[in-house]
């Protein structure tokens, strides 16, 4: 799985801050949520599909802007405040 994710690279040079297992779960979960949202054919379904797509992007790139803002890095097991993630 990580070989596939590495082939996509990180757009804009964003650093990887999401660990491997979390990336896989984000990608799989995002795909399931996207499929469910698209199948519903409603406005809420479209919103679910968008959230799913964001999870897929998070899993493929290994970068989470929310983690960056909070100083969390599960890819390397560190936090910017010196604590362990």
PDB file with SEQRES, HELIX, SHEET and CRYST1 records, atoms N, CA, C and O in Angstrom:
SEQRES   1 A   85  UNK UNK UNK UNK UNK UNK UNK UNK UNK UNK UNK UNK UNK          
SEQRES   2 A   85  UNK UNK UNK UNK UNK UNK UNK UNK UNK UNK UNK UNK UNK          
SEQRES   3 A   85  UNK UNK UNK UNK UNK UNK UNK UNK UNK UNK UNK UNK UNK          
SEQRES   4 A   85  UNK UNK UNK UNK UNK UNK UNK UNK UNK UNK UNK UNK UNK          
SEQRES   5 A   85  UNK UNK UNK UNK UNK UNK UNK UNK UNK UNK UNK UNK UNK          
SEQRES   6 A   85  UNK UNK UNK UNK UNK UNK UNK UNK UNK UNK UNK UNK UNK          
SEQRES   7 A   85  UNK UNK UNK UNK UNK UNK UNK                                  
HELIX    1 AA1 UNK A    2  UNK A    8  1                                   7    
HELIX    2 AA2 UNK A   11  UNK A   13  5                                   3    
HELIX    3 AA3 UNK A   20  UNK A   40  1                                  21    
HELIX    4 AA4 UNK A   43  UNK A   61  1                                  19    
HELIX    5 AA5 UNK A   65  UNK A   70  1                                   6    
SHEET    1 AA1 2 UNK A  72  UNK A  73  0                                        
SHEET    2 AA1 2 UNK A  78  UNK A  79 -1                                        
CRYST1    1.000    1.000    1.000  90.00  90.00  90.00 P 1           1          
ATOM      1  N   UNK A   1       0.821  -1.195   0.000  1.00  0.00           N  
ATOM      2  CA  UNK A   1       0.000   0.000   0.000  1.00  0.00           C  
ATOM      3  C   UNK A   1       0.863   1.256   0.000  1.00  0.00           C  
ATOM      4  O   UNK A   1       0.551   2.230  -0.685  1.00  0.00           O  
ATOM      5  N   UNK A   2       1.949   1.232   0.769  1.00  0.00           N  
ATOM      6  CA  UNK A   2       2.759   2.444   0.842  1.00  0.00           C  
ATOM      7  C   UNK A   2       3.464   2.722  -0.480  1.00  0.00           C  
ATOM      8  O   UNK A   2       3.719   3.884  -0.797  1.00  0.00           O  
ATOM      9  N   UNK A   3       3.793   1.668  -1.278  1.00  0.00           N  
ATOM     10  CA  UNK A   3       4.404   1.892  -2.576  1.00  0.00           C  
ATOM     11  C   UNK A   3       3.452   2.641  -3.496  1.00  0.00           C  
ATOM     12  O   UNK A   3       3.870   3.529  -4.239  1.00  0.00           O  
ATOM     13  N   UNK A   4       2.178   2.287  -3.447  1.00  0.00           N  
ATOM     14  CA  UNK A   4       1.179   2.962  -4.262  1.00  0.00           C  
ATOM     15  C   UNK A   4       1.059   4.413  -3.822  1.00  0.00           C  
ATOM     16  O   UNK A   4       1.047   5.321  -4.653  1.00  0.00           O  
ATOM     17  N   UNK A   5       0.970   4.628  -2.518  1.00  0.00           N  
ATOM     18  CA  UNK A   5       0.839   5.987  -2.000  1.00  0.00           C  
ATOM     19  C   UNK A   5       2.055   6.830  -2.364  1.00  0.00           C  
ATOM     20  O   UNK A   5       1.912   8.005  -2.703  1.00  0.00           O  
ATOM     21  N   UNK A   6       3.251   6.245  -2.298  1.00  0.00           N  
ATOM     22  CA  UNK A   6       4.455   7.005  -2.635  1.00  0.00           C  
ATOM     23  C   UNK A   6       4.493   7.384  -4.112  1.00  0.00           C  
ATOM     24  O   UNK A   6       5.093   8.396  -4.472  1.00  0.00           O  
ATOM     25  N   UNK A   7       3.858   6.582  -4.973  1.00  0.00           N  
ATOM     26  CA  UNK A   7       3.874   6.896  -6.395  1.00  0.00           C  
ATOM     27  C   UNK A   7       3.082   8.165  -6.704  1.00  0.00           C  
ATOM     28  O   UNK A   7       3.332   8.817  -7.718  1.00  0.00           O  
ATOM     29  N   UNK A   8       2.133   8.520  -5.845  1.00  0.00           N  
ATOM     30  CA  UNK A   8       1.371   9.745  -6.050  1.00  0.00           C  
ATOM     31  C   UNK A   8       2.149  10.969  -5.601  1.00  0.00           C  
ATOM     32  O   UNK A   8       1.933  12.062  -6.122  1.00  0.00           O  
ATOM     33  N   UNK A   9       3.041  10.805  -4.654  1.00  0.00           N  
ATOM     34  CA  UNK A   9       3.812  11.924  -4.135  1.00  0.00           C  
ATOM     35  C   UNK A   9       2.949  12.855  -3.299  1.00  0.00           C  
ATOM     36  O   UNK A   9       1.760  12.604  -3.102  1.00  0.00           O  
ATOM     37  N   UNK A  10       3.541  13.906  -2.821  1.00  0.00           N  
ATOM     38  CA  UNK A  10       2.839  14.906  -2.029  1.00  0.00           C  
ATOM     39  C   UNK A  10       2.744  16.190  -2.817  1.00  0.00           C  
ATOM     40  O   UNK A  10       3.767  16.803  -3.121  1.00  0.00           O  
ATOM     41  N   UNK A  11       1.533  16.615  -3.158  1.00  0.00           N  
ATOM     42  CA  UNK A  11       1.400  17.847  -3.934  1.00  0.00           C  
ATOM     43  C   UNK A  11       1.904  19.048  -3.150  1.00  0.00           C  
ATOM     44  O   UNK A  11       1.662  19.179  -1.950  1.00  0.00           O  
ATOM     45  N   UNK A  12       2.609  19.918  -3.855  1.00  0.00           N  
ATOM     46  CA  UNK A  12       3.089  21.135  -3.208  1.00  0.00           C  
ATOM     47  C   UNK A  12       4.181  20.898  -2.193  1.00  0.00           C  
ATOM     48  O   UNK A  12       4.511  21.802  -1.427  1.00  0.00           O  
ATOM     49  N   UNK A  13       4.755  19.697  -2.165  1.00  0.00           N  
ATOM     50  CA  UNK A  13       5.835  19.402  -1.240  1.00  0.00           C  
ATOM     51  C   UNK A  13       5.380  19.290   0.203  1.00  0.00           C  
ATOM     52  O   UNK A  13       6.195  19.427   1.115  1.00  0.00           O  
ATOM     53  N   UNK A  14       4.084  19.042   0.435  1.00  0.00           N  
ATOM     54  CA  UNK A  14       3.582  18.905   1.799  1.00  0.00           C  
ATOM     55  C   UNK A  14       4.228  17.691   2.460  1.00  0.00           C  
ATOM     56  O   UNK A  14       4.345  16.634   1.839  1.00  0.00           O  
ATOM     57  N   UNK A  15       4.641  17.837   3.701  1.00  0.00           N  
ATOM     58  CA  UNK A  15       5.308  16.744   4.383  1.00  0.00           C  
ATOM     59  C   UNK A  15       4.297  15.696   4.846  1.00  0.00           C  
ATOM     60  O   UNK A  15       3.144  16.004   5.147  1.00  0.00           O  
ATOM     61  N   UNK A  16       4.760  14.462   4.891  1.00  0.00           N  
ATOM     62  CA  UNK A  16       3.926  13.358   5.350  1.00  0.00           C  
ATOM     63  C   UNK A  16       3.810  13.436   6.863  1.00  0.00           C  
ATOM     64  O   UNK A  16       4.820  13.460   7.567  1.00  0.00           O  
ATOM     65  N   UNK A  17       2.568  13.477   7.368  1.00  0.00           N  
ATOM     66  CA  UNK A  17       2.370  13.523   8.814  1.00  0.00           C  
ATOM     67  C   UNK A  17       1.299  12.536   9.280  1.00  0.00           C  
ATOM     68  O   UNK A  17       0.807  12.632  10.405  1.00  0.00           O  
ATOM     69  N   UNK A  18       0.937  11.577   8.402  1.00  0.00           N  
ATOM     70  CA  UNK A  18      -0.057  10.561   8.736  1.00  0.00           C  
ATOM     71  C   UNK A  18       0.607   9.202   8.580  1.00  0.00           C  
ATOM     72  O   UNK A  18       1.193   8.913   7.538  1.00  0.00           O  
ATOM     73  N   UNK A  19       0.519   8.365   9.613  1.00  0.00           N  
ATOM     74  CA  UNK A  19       1.141   7.043   9.610  1.00  0.00           C  
ATOM     75  C   UNK A  19       0.509   6.077   8.617  1.00  0.00           C  
ATOM     76  O   UNK A  19      -0.601   6.306   8.138  1.00  0.00           O  
ATOM     77  N   UNK A  20       1.218   5.001   8.310  1.00  0.00           N  
ATOM     78  CA  UNK A  20       0.812   4.038   7.299  1.00  0.00           C  
ATOM     79  C   UNK A  20      -0.538   3.389   7.529  1.00  0.00           C  
ATOM     80  O   UNK A  20      -1.361   3.355   6.615  1.00  0.00           O  
ATOM     81  N   UNK A  21      -0.790   2.872   8.725  1.00  0.00           N  
ATOM     82  CA  UNK A  21      -2.075   2.228   9.010  1.00  0.00           C  
ATOM     83  C   UNK A  21      -3.204   3.231   8.915  1.00  0.00           C  
ATOM     84  O   UNK A  21      -4.270   2.929   8.378  1.00  0.00           O  
ATOM     85  N   UNK A  22      -2.975   4.409   9.430  1.00  0.00           N  
ATOM     86  CA  UNK A  22      -3.984   5.465   9.393  1.00  0.00           C  
ATOM     87  C   UNK A  22      -4.269   5.897   7.957  1.00  0.00           C  
ATOM     88  O   UNK A  22      -5.406   6.214   7.609  1.00  0.00           O  
ATOM     89  N   UNK A  23      -3.233   5.906   7.134  1.00  0.00           N  
ATOM     90  CA  UNK A  23      -3.408   6.247   5.721  1.00  0.00           C  
ATOM     91  C   UNK A  23      -4.281   5.214   5.025  1.00  0.00           C  
ATOM     92  O   UNK A  23      -5.188   5.566   4.271  1.00  0.00           O  
ATOM     93  N   UNK A  24      -4.009   3.941   5.278  1.00  0.00           N  
ATOM     94  CA  UNK A  24      -4.787   2.870   4.652  1.00  0.00           C  
ATOM     95  C   UNK A  24      -6.247   2.947   5.081  1.00  0.00           C  
ATOM     96  O   UNK A  24      -7.151   2.822   4.255  1.00  0.00           O  
ATOM     97  N   UNK A  25      -6.474   3.154   6.387  1.00  0.00           N  
ATOM     98  CA  UNK A  25      -7.846   3.249   6.890  1.00  0.00           C  
ATOM     99  C   UNK A  25      -8.563   4.483   6.340  1.00  0.00           C  
ATOM    100  O   UNK A  25      -9.758   4.426   6.051  1.00  0.00           O  
ATOM    101  N   UNK A  26      -7.851   5.585   6.194  1.00  0.00           N  
ATOM    102  CA  UNK A  26      -8.449   6.799   5.623  1.00  0.00           C  
ATOM    103  C   UNK A  26      -8.861   6.565   4.175  1.00  0.00           C  
ATOM    104  O   UNK A  26      -9.937   6.988   3.754  1.00  0.00           O  
ATOM    105  N   UNK A  27      -8.007   5.893   3.421  1.00  0.00           N  
ATOM    106  CA  UNK A  27      -8.293   5.639   2.014  1.00  0.00           C  
ATOM    107  C   UNK A  27      -9.484   4.700   1.854  1.00  0.00           C  
ATOM    108  O   UNK A  27     -10.394   4.975   1.072  1.00  0.00           O  
ATOM    109  N   UNK A  28      -9.478   3.598   2.588  1.00  0.00           N  
ATOM    110  CA  UNK A  28     -10.576   2.622   2.497  1.00  0.00           C  
ATOM    111  C   UNK A  28     -11.880   3.225   3.022  1.00  0.00           C  
ATOM    112  O   UNK A  28     -12.923   3.116   2.377  1.00  0.00           O  
ATOM    113  N   UNK A  29     -11.816   3.856   4.187  1.00  0.00           N  
ATOM    114  CA  UNK A  29     -13.012   4.488   4.752  1.00  0.00           C  
ATOM    115  C   UNK A  29     -13.547   5.585   3.857  1.00  0.00           C  
ATOM    116  O   UNK A  29     -14.757   5.708   3.667  1.00  0.00           O  
ATOM    117  N   UNK A  30     -12.639   6.386   3.304  1.00  0.00           N  
ATOM    118  CA  UNK A  30     -13.046   7.458   2.399  1.00  0.00           C  
ATOM    119  C   UNK A  30     -13.742   6.921   1.158  1.00  0.00           C  
ATOM    120  O   UNK A  30     -14.724   7.495   0.686  1.00  0.00           O  
ATOM    121  N   UNK A  31     -13.225   5.814   0.636  1.00  0.00           N  
ATOM    122  CA  UNK A  31     -13.852   5.214  -0.548  1.00  0.00           C  
ATOM    123  C   UNK A  31     -15.258   4.725  -0.226  1.00  0.00           C  
ATOM    124  O   UNK A  31     -16.187   4.924  -1.010  1.00  0.00           O  
ATOM    125  N   UNK A  32     -15.411   4.088   0.923  1.00  0.00           N  
ATOM    126  CA  UNK A  32     -16.733   3.589   1.317  1.00  0.00           C  
ATOM    127  C   UNK A  32     -17.725   4.735   1.535  1.00  0.00           C  
ATOM    128  O   UNK A  32     -18.880   4.649   1.117  1.00  0.00           O  
ATOM    129  N   UNK A  33     -17.275   5.793   2.182  1.00  0.00           N  
ATOM    130  CA  UNK A  33     -18.138   6.951   2.431  1.00  0.00           C  
ATOM    131  C   UNK A  33     -18.503   7.629   1.107  1.00  0.00           C  
ATOM    132  O   UNK A  33     -19.650   8.032   0.912  1.00  0.00           O  
ATOM    133  N   UNK A  34     -17.532   7.753   0.200  1.00  0.00           N  
ATOM    134  CA  UNK A  34     -17.799   8.370  -1.102  1.00  0.00           C  
ATOM    135  C   UNK A  34     -18.829   7.565  -1.884  1.00  0.00           C  
ATOM    136  O   UNK A  34     -19.769   8.134  -2.440  1.00  0.00           O  
ATOM    137  N   UNK A  35     -18.660   6.258  -1.930  1.00  0.00           N  
ATOM    138  CA  UNK A  35     -19.603   5.397  -2.649  1.00  0.00           C  
ATOM    139  C   UNK A  35     -20.999   5.512  -2.049  1.00  0.00           C  
ATOM    140  O   UNK A  35     -21.986   5.640  -2.774  1.00  0.00           O  
ATOM    141  N   UNK A  36     -21.075   5.467  -0.731  1.00  0.00           N  
ATOM    142  CA  UNK A  36     -22.376   5.583  -0.060  1.00  0.00           C  
ATOM    143  C   UNK A  36     -23.033   6.926  -0.377  1.00  0.00           C  
ATOM    144  O   UNK A  36     -24.229   6.986  -0.660  1.00  0.00           O  
ATOM    145  N   UNK A  37     -22.250   7.994  -0.329  1.00  0.00           N  
ATOM    146  CA  UNK A  37     -22.787   9.315  -0.604  1.00  0.00           C  
ATOM    147  C   UNK A  37     -23.278   9.460  -2.033  1.00  0.00           C  
ATOM    148  O   UNK A  37     -24.338  10.037  -2.276  1.00  0.00           O  
ATOM    149  N   UNK A  38     -22.510   8.937  -2.976  1.00  0.00           N  
ATOM    150  CA  UNK A  38     -22.909   9.039  -4.376  1.00  0.00           C  
ATOM    151  C   UNK A  38     -24.145   8.199  -4.680  1.00  0.00           C  
ATOM    152  O   UNK A  38     -24.974   8.587  -5.503  1.00  0.00           O  
ATOM    153  N   UNK A  39     -24.270   7.065  -4.025  1.00  0.00           N  
ATOM    154  CA  UNK A  39     -25.430   6.193  -4.244  1.00  0.00           C  
ATOM    155  C   UNK A  39     -26.724   6.817  -3.739  1.00  0.00           C  
ATOM    156  O   UNK A  39     -27.796   6.552  -4.284  1.00  0.00           O  
ATOM    157  N   UNK A  40     -26.632   7.639  -2.707  1.00  0.00           N  
ATOM    158  CA  UNK A  40     -27.856   8.196  -2.127  1.00  0.00           C  
ATOM    159  C   UNK A  40     -28.519   9.208  -3.055  1.00  0.00           C  
ATOM    160  O   UNK A  40     -29.744   9.330  -3.067  1.00  0.00           O  
ATOM    161  N   UNK A  41     -27.720   9.929  -3.828  1.00  0.00           N  
ATOM    162  CA  UNK A  41     -28.268  10.883  -4.779  1.00  0.00           C  
ATOM    163  C   UNK A  41     -28.923  12.108  -4.170  1.00  0.00           C  
ATOM    164  O   UNK A  41     -29.741  12.761  -4.818  1.00  0.00           O  
ATOM    165  N   UNK A  42     -28.573  12.428  -2.928  1.00  0.00           N  
ATOM    166  CA  UNK A  42     -29.141  13.587  -2.248  1.00  0.00           C  
ATOM    167  C   UNK A  42     -28.054  14.632  -2.011  1.00  0.00           C  
ATOM    168  O   UNK A  42     -26.872  14.393  -2.259  1.00  0.00           O  
ATOM    169  N   UNK A  43     -28.480  15.784  -1.529  1.00  0.00           N  
ATOM    170  CA  UNK A  43     -27.510  16.821  -1.178  1.00  0.00           C  
ATOM    171  C   UNK A  43     -26.617  16.346  -0.043  1.00  0.00           C  
ATOM    172  O   UNK A  43     -25.406  16.566  -0.071  1.00  0.00           O  
ATOM    173  N   UNK A  44     -27.204  15.698   0.952  1.00  0.00           N  
ATOM    174  CA  UNK A  44     -26.396  15.153   2.058  1.00  0.00           C  
ATOM    175  C   UNK A  44     -25.453  14.079   1.550  1.00  0.00           C  
ATOM    176  O   UNK A  44     -24.335  13.939   2.045  1.00  0.00           O  
ATOM    177  N   UNK A  45     -25.903  13.321   0.562  1.00  0.00           N  
ATOM    178  CA  UNK A  45     -25.041  12.311  -0.044  1.00  0.00           C  
ATOM    179  C   UNK A  45     -23.843  12.941  -0.731  1.00  0.00           C  
ATOM    180  O   UNK A  45     -22.728  12.426  -0.649  1.00  0.00           O  
ATOM    181  N   UNK A  46     -24.078  14.057  -1.408  1.00  0.00           N  
ATOM    182  CA  UNK A  46     -22.978  14.773  -2.062  1.00  0.00           C  
ATOM    183  C   UNK A  46     -21.981  15.280  -1.030  1.00  0.00           C  
ATOM    184  O   UNK A  46     -20.772  15.248  -1.258  1.00  0.00           O  
ATOM    185  N   UNK A  47     -22.490  15.746   0.105  1.00  0.00           N  
ATOM    186  CA  UNK A  47     -21.604  16.202   1.176  1.00  0.00           C  
ATOM    187  C   UNK A  47     -20.788  15.028   1.726  1.00  0.00           C  
ATOM    188  O   UNK A  47     -19.590  15.165   1.975  1.00  0.00           O  
ATOM    189  N   UNK A  48     -21.436  13.881   1.913  1.00  0.00           N  
ATOM    190  CA  UNK A  48     -20.713  12.686   2.372  1.00  0.00           C  
ATOM    191  C   UNK A  48     -19.641  12.288   1.357  1.00  0.00           C  
ATOM    192  O   UNK A  48     -18.530  11.914   1.734  1.00  0.00           O  
ATOM    193  N   UNK A  49     -19.980  12.370   0.071  1.00  0.00           N  
ATOM    194  CA  UNK A  49     -19.011  12.025  -0.969  1.00  0.00           C  
ATOM    195  C   UNK A  49     -17.801  12.959  -0.922  1.00  0.00           C  
ATOM    196  O   UNK A  49     -16.669  12.522  -1.128  1.00  0.00           O  
ATOM    197  N   UNK A  50     -18.040  14.232  -0.653  1.00  0.00           N  
ATOM    198  CA  UNK A  50     -16.947  15.197  -0.539  1.00  0.00           C  
ATOM    199  C   UNK A  50     -16.041  14.869   0.654  1.00  0.00           C  
ATOM    200  O   UNK A  50     -14.816  14.896   0.541  1.00  0.00           O  
ATOM    201  N   UNK A  51     -16.653  14.564   1.780  1.00  0.00           N  
ATOM    202  CA  UNK A  51     -15.873  14.185   2.967  1.00  0.00           C  
ATOM    203  C   UNK A  51     -15.066  12.926   2.666  1.00  0.00           C  
ATOM    204  O   UNK A  51     -13.895  12.830   3.035  1.00  0.00           O  
ATOM    205  N   UNK A  52     -15.690  11.967   2.000  1.00  0.00           N  
ATOM    206  CA  UNK A  52     -14.986  10.744   1.627  1.00  0.00           C  
ATOM    207  C   UNK A  52     -13.806  11.034   0.722  1.00  0.00           C  
ATOM    208  O   UNK A  52     -12.735  10.449   0.883  1.00  0.00           O  
ATOM    209  N   UNK A  53     -13.996  11.938  -0.234  1.00  0.00           N  
ATOM    210  CA  UNK A  53     -12.909  12.300  -1.146  1.00  0.00           C  
ATOM    211  C   UNK A  53     -11.750  12.951  -0.398  1.00  0.00           C  
ATOM    212  O   UNK A  53     -10.587  12.719  -0.729  1.00  0.00           O  
ATOM    213  N   UNK A  54     -12.059  13.755   0.600  1.00  0.00           N  
ATOM    214  CA  UNK A  54     -11.000  14.377   1.411  1.00  0.00           C  
ATOM    215  C   UNK A  54     -10.228  13.320   2.198  1.00  0.00           C  
ATOM    216  O   UNK A  54      -9.012  13.422   2.358  1.00  0.00           O  
ATOM    217  N   UNK A  55     -10.942  12.303   2.688  1.00  0.00           N  
ATOM    218  CA  UNK A  55     -10.259  11.213   3.393  1.00  0.00           C  
ATOM    219  C   UNK A  55      -9.370  10.412   2.448  1.00  0.00           C  
ATOM    220  O   UNK A  55      -8.276   9.990   2.824  1.00  0.00           O  
ATOM    221  N   UNK A  56      -9.842  10.206   1.223  1.00  0.00           N  
ATOM    222  CA  UNK A  56      -9.020   9.503   0.235  1.00  0.00           C  
ATOM    223  C   UNK A  56      -7.746  10.301  -0.044  1.00  0.00           C  
ATOM    224  O   UNK A  56      -6.653   9.736  -0.083  1.00  0.00           O  
ATOM    225  N   UNK A  57      -7.886  11.604  -0.237  1.00  0.00           N  
ATOM    226  CA  UNK A  57      -6.719  12.461  -0.488  1.00  0.00           C  
ATOM    227  C   UNK A  57      -5.744  12.411   0.682  1.00  0.00           C  
ATOM    228  O   UNK A  57      -4.530  12.376   0.482  1.00  0.00           O  
ATOM    229  N   UNK A  58      -6.271  12.409   1.896  1.00  0.00           N  
ATOM    230  CA  UNK A  58      -5.439  12.334   3.102  1.00  0.00           C  
ATOM    231  C   UNK A  58      -4.657  11.028   3.128  1.00  0.00           C  
ATOM    232  O   UNK A  58      -3.472  11.004   3.460  1.00  0.00           O  
ATOM    233  N   UNK A  59      -5.340   9.938   2.771  1.00  0.00           N  
ATOM    234  CA  UNK A  59      -4.679   8.639   2.770  1.00  0.00           C  
ATOM    235  C   UNK A  59      -3.632   8.507   1.678  1.00  0.00           C  
ATOM    236  O   UNK A  59      -2.557   7.954   1.910  1.00  0.00           O  
ATOM    237  N   UNK A  60      -3.938   9.009   0.494  1.00  0.00           N  
ATOM    238  CA  UNK A  60      -3.012   8.877  -0.635  1.00  0.00           C  
ATOM    239  C   UNK A  60      -1.780   9.758  -0.450  1.00  0.00           C  
ATOM    240  O   UNK A  60      -0.658   9.317  -0.700  1.00  0.00           O  
ATOM    241  N   UNK A  61      -1.980  10.989  -0.017  1.00  0.00           N  
ATOM    242  CA  UNK A  61      -0.842  11.904   0.120  1.00  0.00           C  
ATOM    243  C   UNK A  61      -0.089  11.727   1.427  1.00  0.00           C  
ATOM    244  O   UNK A  61       1.100  12.037   1.506  1.00  0.00           O  
ATOM    245  N   UNK A  62      -0.776  11.228   2.463  1.00  0.00           N  
ATOM    246  CA  UNK A  62      -0.128  11.095   3.769  1.00  0.00           C  
ATOM    247  C   UNK A  62      -0.003  12.411   4.506  1.00  0.00           C  
ATOM    248  O   UNK A  62       0.750  12.518   5.473  1.00  0.00           O  
ATOM    249  N   UNK A  63      -0.744  13.421   4.048  1.00  0.00           N  
ATOM    250  CA  UNK A  63      -0.677  14.737   4.688  1.00  0.00           C  
ATOM    251  C   UNK A  63      -2.062  15.161   5.166  1.00  0.00           C  
ATOM    252  O   UNK A  63      -3.043  15.057   4.429  1.00  0.00           O  
ATOM    253  N   UNK A  64      -2.132  15.638   6.400  1.00  0.00           N  
ATOM    254  CA  UNK A  64      -3.375  16.126   6.978  1.00  0.00           C  
ATOM    255  C   UNK A  64      -3.158  17.564   7.467  1.00  0.00           C  
ATOM    256  O   UNK A  64      -2.394  17.790   8.405  1.00  0.00           O  
ATOM    257  N   UNK A  65      -3.830  18.537   6.833  1.00  0.00           N  
ATOM    258  CA  UNK A  65      -3.666  19.927   7.265  1.00  0.00           C  
ATOM    259  C   UNK A  65      -4.074  20.138   8.721  1.00  0.00           C  
ATOM    260  O   UNK A  65      -3.485  20.964   9.419  1.00  0.00           O  
ATOM    261  N   UNK A  66      -5.072  19.398   9.177  1.00  0.00           N  
ATOM    262  CA  UNK A  66      -5.492  19.502  10.578  1.00  0.00           C  
ATOM    263  C   UNK A  66      -4.383  19.070  11.521  1.00  0.00           C  
ATOM    264  O   UNK A  66      -4.158  19.699  12.554  1.00  0.00           O  
ATOM    265  N   UNK A  67      -3.685  17.987  11.163  1.00  0.00           N  
ATOM    266  CA  UNK A  67      -2.558  17.537  11.973  1.00  0.00           C  
ATOM    267  C   UNK A  67      -1.452  18.597  11.979  1.00  0.00           C  
ATOM    268  O   UNK A  67      -0.827  18.839  13.011  1.00  0.00           O  
ATOM    269  N   UNK A  68      -1.215  19.221  10.835  1.00  0.00           N  
ATOM    270  CA  UNK A  68      -0.194  20.263  10.767  1.00  0.00           C  
ATOM    271  C   UNK A  68      -0.540  21.401  11.729  1.00  0.00           C  
ATOM    272  O   UNK A  68       0.322  21.883  12.463  1.00  0.00           O  
ATOM    273  N   UNK A  69      -1.806  21.826  11.720  1.00  0.00           N  
ATOM    274  CA  UNK A  69      -2.241  22.922  12.592  1.00  0.00           C  
ATOM    275  C   UNK A  69      -2.101  22.567  14.066  1.00  0.00           C  
ATOM    276  O   UNK A  69      -1.815  23.433  14.893  1.00  0.00           O  
ATOM    277  N   UNK A  70      -2.306  21.279  14.397  1.00  0.00           N  
ATOM    278  CA  UNK A  70      -2.233  20.844  15.786  1.00  0.00           C  
ATOM    279  C   UNK A  70      -0.847  20.351  16.188  1.00  0.00           C  
ATOM    280  O   UNK A  70      -0.615  20.023  17.352  1.00  0.00           O  
ATOM    281  N   UNK A  71       0.073  20.300  15.230  1.00  0.00           N  
ATOM    282  CA  UNK A  71       1.429  19.848  15.529  1.00  0.00           C  
ATOM    283  C   UNK A  71       1.528  18.353  15.741  1.00  0.00           C  
ATOM    284  O   UNK A  71       2.396  17.891  16.482  1.00  0.00           O  
ATOM    285  N   UNK A  72       0.654  17.584  15.104  1.00  0.00           N  
ATOM    286  CA  UNK A  72       0.646  16.130  15.259  1.00  0.00           C  
ATOM    287  C   UNK A  72       1.322  15.489  14.060  1.00  0.00           C  
ATOM    288  O   UNK A  72       1.138  15.932  12.927  1.00  0.00           O  
ATOM    289  N   UNK A  73       2.108  14.443  14.309  1.00  0.00           N  
ATOM    290  CA  UNK A  73       2.776  13.709  13.242  1.00  0.00           C  
ATOM    291  C   UNK A  73       2.764  12.230  13.593  1.00  0.00           C  
ATOM    292  O   UNK A  73       3.663  11.748  14.282  1.00  0.00           O  
ATOM    293  N   UNK A  74       1.753  11.504  13.124  1.00  0.00           N  
ATOM    294  CA  UNK A  74       1.667  10.074  13.423  1.00  0.00           C  
ATOM    295  C   UNK A  74       2.550   9.248  12.504  1.00  0.00           C  
ATOM    296  O   UNK A  74       2.752   8.059  12.755  1.00  0.00           O  
ATOM    297  N   UNK A  75       3.083   9.852  11.441  1.00  0.00           N  
ATOM    298  CA  UNK A  75       3.988   9.141  10.542  1.00  0.00           C  
ATOM    299  C   UNK A  75       5.335   8.893  11.204  1.00  0.00           C  
ATOM    300  O   UNK A  75       5.996   7.888  10.938  1.00  0.00           O  
ATOM    301  N   UNK A  76       5.731   9.811  12.060  1.00  0.00           N  
ATOM    302  CA  UNK A  76       7.027   9.710  12.723  1.00  0.00           C  
ATOM    303  C   UNK A  76       6.892   9.579  14.238  1.00  0.00           C  
ATOM    304  O   UNK A  76       7.895   9.561  14.952  1.00  0.00           O  
ATOM    305  N   UNK A  77       5.663   9.487  14.727  1.00  0.00           N  
ATOM    306  CA  UNK A  77       5.432   9.294  16.152  1.00  0.00           C  
ATOM    307  C   UNK A  77       5.812  10.467  17.034  1.00  0.00           C  
ATOM    308  O   UNK A  77       6.181  10.280  18.193  1.00  0.00           O  
ATOM    309  N   UNK A  78       5.725  11.669  16.499  1.00  0.00           N  
ATOM    310  CA  UNK A  78       6.143  12.829  17.270  1.00  0.00           C  
ATOM    311  C   UNK A  78       5.085  13.932  17.213  1.00  0.00           C  
ATOM    312  O   UNK A  78       4.240  13.967  16.319  1.00  0.00           O  
ATOM    313  N   UNK A  79       5.160  14.818  18.187  1.00  0.00           N  
ATOM    314  CA  UNK A  79       4.361  16.043  18.196  1.00  0.00           C  
ATOM    315  C   UNK A  79       5.334  17.199  18.267  1.00  0.00           C  
ATOM    316  O   UNK A  79       6.431  17.069  18.810  1.00  0.00           O  
ATOM    317  N   UNK A  80       4.927  18.335  17.713  1.00  0.00           N  
ATOM    318  CA  UNK A  80       5.820  19.492  17.704  1.00  0.00           C  
ATOM    319  C   UNK A  80       6.101  20.031  19.105  1.00  0.00           C  
ATOM    320  O   UNK A  80       7.081  20.747  19.313  1.00  0.00           O  
ATOM    321  N   UNK A  81       5.235  19.685  20.072  1.00  0.00           N  
ATOM    322  CA  UNK A  81       5.470  20.155  21.431  1.00  0.00           C  
ATOM    323  C   UNK A  81       6.375  19.219  22.219  1.00  0.00           C  
ATOM    324  O   UNK A  81       6.559  19.386  23.425  1.00  0.00           O  
ATOM    325  N   UNK A  82       6.947  18.218  21.516  1.00  0.00           N  
ATOM    326  CA  UNK A  82       7.889  17.315  22.163  1.00  0.00           C  
ATOM    327  C   UNK A  82       7.253  16.048  22.707  1.00  0.00           C  
ATOM    328  O   UNK A  82       7.965  15.117  23.083  1.00  0.00           O  
ATOM    329  N   UNK A  83       5.919  15.990  22.758  1.00  0.00           N  
ATOM    330  CA  UNK A  83       5.243  14.802  23.244  1.00  0.00           C  
ATOM    331  C   UNK A  83       5.124  13.745  22.173  1.00  0.00           C  
ATOM    332  O   UNK A  83       5.320  14.027  20.991  1.00  0.00           O  
ATOM    333  N   UNK A  84       4.805  12.534  22.575  1.00  0.00           N  
ATOM    334  CA  UNK A  84       4.617  11.450  21.625  1.00  0.00           C  
ATOM    335  C   UNK A  84       3.167  11.445  21.164  1.00  0.00           C  
ATOM    336  O   UNK A  84       2.257  11.686  21.957  1.00  0.00           O  
ATOM    337  N   UNK A  85       2.952  11.172  19.891  1.00  0.00           N  
ATOM    338  CA  UNK A  85       1.592  11.112  19.335  1.00  0.00           C  
ATOM    339  C   UNK A  85       0.944   9.780  19.656  1.00  0.00           C  
ATOM    340  O   UNK A  85      -0.201   9.542  19.272  1.00  0.00           O  
TER     341      UNK A  85                                                      
END                                                                             
